[in-house]
Amino acid sequence: MALAEQRFDDALASFEELEKKSLSDINVQSSILIRKGEALAQLGRNLEAQKNFITALDQIDQTLPNYAADILIANKFLASMAYNRYDYAAAGEYYLQAAEFDDRPAVKINIMVGAIAVLMFTDTNRALEIAKQVDEVAQSDKSIDKDLRAQSAMMLGRTHLNMQQFAEARRQLGKAVSLLGGLTQSVYINDIQARSDHATASALLDDPDRMRQYLSYTGAGRFEGSAFLKASDVSLPACDPAKDIFSDDVVVVEFGISSNGTVTYSRPIYSNKPQKIAVLFAQAVKNWSWTADEVATIDPFYRALTRLELRCTQETPPQPSPRSFLSENIVEWLGKENVEPQNELSDAAFALKLTDQLASFGDDKPYAKQPKKGVFTWYALSRNAAFTYNKQAEFLDLAIDRAREVSAPVEVLAFLQLLKPFDDRDSSLEHLKRLKAQPEFQGNATIRAILNLTINDSEKRGKNSEYVIGLLQEVIDDPELQEKHPLKIGAQVRLASLFQQLGAEDSARTAFQATGLSAGQCAAVDARPKLLSTGYLSSLYPSNMLHMGITGFTKAEYDITADGTVVNERIVMAYPPFGFTKASEKIIAKGSYEKSYRPDGGLGCSTATNFIQFKTP
């Protein structure tokens, strides 16, 4: 009764009392374990619930019909748990076992649809065989409602899609769309999914007109991706040939976003390598984060269901910024005992756990008896992508104030001050110049050099060349820095690139030779080239997408040559899937950047990134 009424705490207490009665029948004991596991699962205590279900299934007599309902429940919960931890192989087996313990056609088909949805990403051939059998039963049994028959056809079509059998996939997906009423103004979840699948099949069949037609009936394409442009926690799997993940591999992932910025669910829809990389990409998306303010800008329609076309990233770890030379100082000062282990949750999920901790601070200084811990806490919060810009700045100010109160070393204070976020370049420059003027920083050669290089990287170098050359020369001539100090080398490489931009080839060569670097090393210590002009032209907006009012966005990766041209352009994120990918590649290829000095004329920058938005007038 308590379970049925969703009073899960009461239900759990009742089952625990029953366990104490030392019942002799092992099947009754197992039934109690399963029902207790159900209560535990509903309370979010999944590990305990899983142990109950597995133990019960191991010992219960599965041939006794009286316990079929219990066995069904245990297998369905275990399938759901395996699915949520991305163990698709286990989830598929649990779904199939669950289906054996219910003879009602609709229930059995519904469970089998769940099995097919995961098996197509672990054993695609087996998934296709099961999908054909299930769909044959579903379409021939008129007692099955049209929605479930459509689900069956959709899973069959999606399995064909992942087997690269695009024509048959589209035929089956067309059947699903018809069963759901055709291309109407209805935009329920099943309609959106079936039409989106059909659009994907059409795109892969190189039929852009059909793709856009079906896209226009999904409700998709009215989303310009502003929140995605601002989000800082949307990492992608790295390209890695050793793991069979190549730059041209593609995955379409569907996901939802909660109001607190966490991803509610994430699942693969299509991949050219469904058994190898699809689940990996879905797992990556599950760890994305948005701030509450960013989420508020996304229409609830897109929060409930969004699909993205994704590829692996070739982006290397960020080039070390000048301030990175101070990072060891803050770690050393804080001490390992004060640095919490890296949290495995997304930033948004981790931010929720910090709420109670923040509230407990009240008007008191946090960690009064552990002053360094207090600095670290505020510093960690200031780097959490789930907080707004203003909140991050507030946390950073608190970290700086606390560091001063406990007499932190000047290197720690400089490191924290250099993290200050700003809305624009001018504010950042003013802040950096104020820091440069502070006596406590003027007396430290490393900090002086870092500030000079950071100001250089923030300046519009072509318009303030004399001032910037002076900054770099100060670092190069500083007697307190060793001759081959990395900061001096960084200054010389920047100076070489500046002379190159000014057309002073001989001066550029002399400055570069002084670094002692090889041609392949210079890009690692130089600043990234600045964008001079984009390649966007209104004529590159796909005409049919524009005519239908479909908007979207893409994220591109590309390399920049020493003369400022773009090469190796590729799209790693696109909405809607396959809608603007080709147009974006053309736009990125037309961009131009400032020149960098490279003795062999090689790359000025490897793997730069940019977003492109497609907006209708």
ChimeraX attribute file (.defattr): number of C-alpha atoms within 10 A of each C-alpha:
attribute: neighborCount
match mode: 1-to-1
recipient: residues
	/A:1	8
	/A:2	14
	/A:3	16
	/A:4	8
	/A:5	9
	/A:6	12
	/A:7	14
	/A:8	19
	/A:9	14
	/A:10	15
	/A:11	21
	/A:12	20
	/A:13	14
	/A:14	14
	/A:15	17
	/A:16	14
	/A:17	10
	/A:18	15
	/A:19	16
	/A:20	8
	/A:21	9
	/A:22	8
	/A:23	11
	/A:24	8
	/A:25	10
	/A:26	13
	/A:27	19
	/A:28	15
	/A:29	18
	/A:30	25
	/A:31	22
	/A:32	20
	/A:33	26
	/A:34	29
	/A:35	21
	/A:36	26
	/A:37	28
	/A:38	26
	/A:39	25
	/A:40	21
	/A:41	19
	/A:42	17
	/A:43	14
	/A:44	11
	/A:45	13
	/A:46	18
	/A:47	12
	/A:48	13
	/A:49	25
	/A:50	21
	/A:51	14
	/A:52	22
	/A:53	25
	/A:54	17
	/A:55	13
	/A:56	24
	/A:57	19
	/A:58	10
	/A:59	12
	/A:60	19
	/A:61	16
	/A:62	15
	/A:63	9
	/A:64	9
	/A:65	11
	/A:66	11
	/A:67	17
	/A:68	17
	/A:69	13
	/A:70	25
	/A:71	25
	/A:72	20
	/A:73	18
	/A:74	28
	/A:75	24
	/A:76	21
	/A:77	24
	/A:78	25
	/A:79	26
	/A:80	20
	/A:81	21
	/A:82	19
	/A:83	19
	/A:84	16
	/A:85	10
	/A:86	18
	/A:87	16
	/A:88	24
	/A:89	18
	/A:90	19
	/A:91	27
	/A:92	28
	/A:93	18
	/A:94	24
	/A:95	27
	/A:96	20
	/A:97	20
	/A:98	26
	/A:99	22
	/A:100	14
	/A:101	20
	/A:102	17
	/A:103	10
	/A:104	9
	/A:105	14
	/A:106	17
	/A:107	14
	/A:108	18
	/A:109	24
	/A:110	18
	/A:111	21
	/A:112	23
	/A:113	26
	/A:114	21
	/A:115	28
	/A:116	28
	/A:117	23
	/A:118	26
	/A:119	27
	/A:120	31
	/A:121	26
	/A:122	21
	/A:123	16
	/A:124	19
	/A:125	15
	/A:126	13
	/A:127	23
	/A:128	22
	/A:129	13
	/A:130	18
	/A:131	28
	/A:132	17
	/A:133	12
	/A:134	22
	/A:135	22
	/A:136	14
	/A:137	15
	/A:138	24
	/A:139	17
	/A:140	10
	/A:141	13
	/A:142	10
	/A:143	10
	/A:144	16
	/A:145	13
	/A:146	17
	/A:147	16
	/A:148	22
	/A:149	26
	/A:150	27
	/A:151	25
	/A:152	30
	/A:153	30
	/A:154	31
	/A:155	30
	/A:156	29
	/A:157	31
	/A:158	31
	/A:159	32
	/A:160	27
	/A:161	28
	/A:162	22
	/A:163	19
	/A:164	19
	/A:165	16
	/A:166	22
	/A:167	16
	/A:168	17
	/A:169	27
	/A:170	24
	/A:171	16
	/A:172	25
	/A:173	31
	/A:174	21
	/A:175	19
	/A:176	31
	/A:177	27
	/A:178	15
	/A:179	18
	/A:180	22
	/A:181	14
	/A:182	15
	/A:183	16
	/A:184	11
	/A:185	11
	/A:186	15
	/A:187	15
	/A:188	11
	/A:189	12
	/A:190	18
	/A:191	26
	/A:192	20
	/A:193	23
	/A:194	28
	/A:195	28
	/A:196	26
	/A:197	28
	/A:198	31
	/A:199	30
	/A:200	32
	/A:201	29
	/A:202	23
	/A:203	19
	/A:204	18
	/A:205	16
	/A:206	11
	/A:207	13
	/A:208	18
	/A:209	14
	/A:210	17
	/A:211	25
	/A:212	23
	/A:213	18
	/A:214	22
	/A:215	25
	/A:216	20
	/A:217	20
	/A:218	23
	/A:219	20
	/A:220	21
	/A:221	24
	/A:222	16
	/A:223	22
	/A:224	21
	/A:225	22
	/A:226	15
	/A:227	17
	/A:228	19
	/A:229	17
	/A:230	12
	/A:231	17
	/A:232	16
	/A:233	19
	/A:234	16
	/A:235	14
	/A:236	22
	/A:237	18
	/A:238	16
	/A:239	18
	/A:240	13
	/A:241	9
	/A:242	7
	/A:243	10
	/A:244	12
	/A:245	19
	/A:246	17
	/A:247	17
	/A:248	12
	/A:249	17
	/A:250	22
	/A:251	26
	/A:252	25
	/A:253	23
	/A:254	20
	/A:255	20
	/A:256	21
	/A:257	23
	/A:258	16
	/A:259	17
	/A:260	20
	/A:261	26
	/A:262	26
	/A:263	22
	/A:264	15
	/A:265	17
	/A:266	24
	/A:267	24
	/A:268	25
	/A:269	28
	/A:270	26
	/A:271	25
	/A:272	17
	/A:273	17
	/A:274	25
	/A:275	16
	/A:276	14
	/A:277	22
	/A:278	24
	/A:279	24
	/A:280	17
	/A:281	23
	/A:282	24
	/A:283	20
	/A:284	15
	/A:285	27
	/A:286	21
	/A:287	21
	/A:288	24
	/A:289	32
	/A:290	30
	/A:291	25
	/A:292	17
	/A:293	16
	/A:294	21
	/A:295	21
	/A:296	15
	/A:297	12
	/A:298	19
	/A:299	11
	/A:300	14
	/A:301	14
	/A:302	16
	/A:303	19
	/A:304	17
	/A:305	17
	/A:306	18
	/A:307	22
	/A:308	22
	/A:309	24
	/A:310	26
	/A:311	25
	/A:312	23
	/A:313	23
	/A:314	20
	/A:315	16
	/A:316	10
	/A:317	7
	/A:318	9
	/A:319	15
	/A:320	12
	/A:321	14
	/A:322	22
	/A:323	21
	/A:324	12
	/A:325	16
	/A:326	18
	/A:327	13
	/A:328	13
	/A:329	15
	/A:330	18
	/A:331	14
	/A:332	10
	/A:333	14
	/A:334	19
	/A:335	11
	/A:336	10
	/A:337	9
	/A:338	17
	/A:339	14
	/A:340	11
	/A:341	8
	/A:342	6
	/A:343	9
	/A:344	9
	/A:345	15
	/A:346	23
	/A:347	25
	/A:348	23
	/A:349	20
	/A:350	18
	/A:351	21
	/A:352	14
	/A:353	12
	/A:354	13
	/A:355	10
	/A:356	10
	/A:357	12
	/A:358	13
	/A:359	9
	/A:360	11
	/A:361	11
	/A:362	9
	/A:363	7
	/A:364	8
	/A:365	12
	/A:366	19
	/A:367	13
	/A:368	10
	/A:369	9
	/A:370	10
	/A:371	17
	/A:372	21
	/A:373	19
	/A:374	22
	/A:375	26
	/A:376	20
	/A:377	22
	/A:378	21
	/A:379	20
	/A:380	16
	/A:381	23
	/A:382	26
	/A:383	16
	/A:384	22
	/A:385	21
	/A:386	30
	/A:387	23
	/A:388	16
	/A:389	17
	/A:390	12
	/A:391	14
	/A:392	22
	/A:393	19
	/A:394	15
	/A:395	21
	/A:396	25
	/A:397	18
	/A:398	19
	/A:399	25
	/A:400	20
	/A:401	13
	/A:402	20
	/A:403	21
	/A:404	15
	/A:405	11
	/A:406	12
	/A:407	10
	/A:408	17
	/A:409	13
	/A:410	16
	/A:411	22
	/A:412	23
	/A:413	20
	/A:414	20
	/A:415	21
	/A:416	19
	/A:417	18
	/A:418	18
	/A:419	14
	/A:420	16
	/A:421	15
	/A:422	14
	/A:423	8
	/A:424	8
	/A:425	12
	/A:426	12
	/A:427	11
	/A:428	19
	/A:429	18
	/A:430	12
	/A:431	16
	/A:432	19
	/A:433	13
	/A:434	10
	/A:435	19
	/A:436	19
	/A:437	11
	/A:438	10
	/A:439	9
	/A:440	14
	/A:441	18
	/A:442	15
	/A:443	11
	/A:444	13
	/A:445	15
	/A:446	22
	/A:447	23
	/A:448	20
	/A:449	26
	/A:450	26
	/A:451	24
	/A:452	23
	/A:453	26
	/A:454	20
	/A:455	21
	/A:456	24
	/A:457	20
	/A:458	15
	/A:459	18
	/A:460	13
	/A:461	18
	/A:462	13
	/A:463	9
	/A:464	11
	/A:465	18
	/A:466	10
	/A:467	13
	/A:468	23
	/A:469	17
	/A:470	14
	/A:471	21
	/A:472	23
	/A:473	16
	/A:474	16
	/A:475	26
	/A:476	22
	/A:477	11
	/A:478	15
	/A:479	10
	/A:480	10
	/A:481	16
	/A:482	11
	/A:483	14
	/A:484	13
	/A:485	13
	/A:486	15
	/A:487	23
	/A:488	26
	/A:489	23
	/A:490	26
	/A:491	28
	/A:492	26
	/A:493	29
	/A:494	29
	/A:495	30
	/A:496	28
	/A:497	28
	/A:498	25
	/A:499	23
	/A:500	22
	/A:501	19
	/A:502	15
	/A:503	12
	/A:504	13
	/A:505	16
	/A:506	12
	/A:507	17
	/A:508	25
	/A:509	19
	/A:510	14
	/A:511	22
	/A:512	25
	/A:513	15
	/A:514	14
	/A:515	20
	/A:516	12
	/A:517	13
	/A:518	12
	/A:519	15
	/A:520	12
	/A:521	11
	/A:522	25
	/A:523	22
	/A:524	16
	/A:525	20
	/A:526	26
	/A:527	25
	/A:528	19
	/A:529	20
	/A:530	16
	/A:531	11
	/A:532	11
	/A:533	11
	/A:534	13
	/A:535	14
	/A:536	18
	/A:537	10
	/A:538	9
	/A:539	8
	/A:540	15
	/A:541	18
	/A:542	17
	/A:543	11
	/A:544	13
	/A:545	23
	/A:546	14
	/A:547	9
	/A:548	14
	/A:549	14
	/A:550	23
	/A:551	22
	/A:552	23
	/A:553	27
	/A:554	30
	/A:555	21
	/A:556	23
	/A:557	23
	/A:558	22
	/A:559	21
	/A:560	27
	/A:561	23
	/A:562	24
	/A:563	19
	/A:564	21
	/A:565	18
	/A:566	22
	/A:567	18
	/A:568	13
	/A:569	20
	/A:570	25
	/A:571	26
	/A:572	24
	/A:573	25
	/A:574	25
	/A:575	26
	/A:576	28
	/A:577	25
	/A:578	22
	/A:579	26
	/A:580	23
	/A:581	21
	/A:582	13
	/A:583	16
	/A:584	27
	/A:585	20
	/A:586	16
	/A:587	19
	/A:588	26
	/A:589	20
	/A:590	15
	/A:591	18
	/A:592	20
	/A:593	21
	/A:594	23
	/A:595	23
	/A:596	33
	/A:597	30
	/A:598	25
	/A:599	15
	/A:600	10
	/A:601	12
	/A:602	16
	/A:603	23
	/A:604	27
	/A:605	23
	/A:606	20
	/A:607	20
	/A:608	18
	/A:609	17
	/A:610	12
	/A:611	18
	/A:612	19
	/A:613	19
	/A:614	24
	/A:615	16
	/A:616	15
	/A:617	5
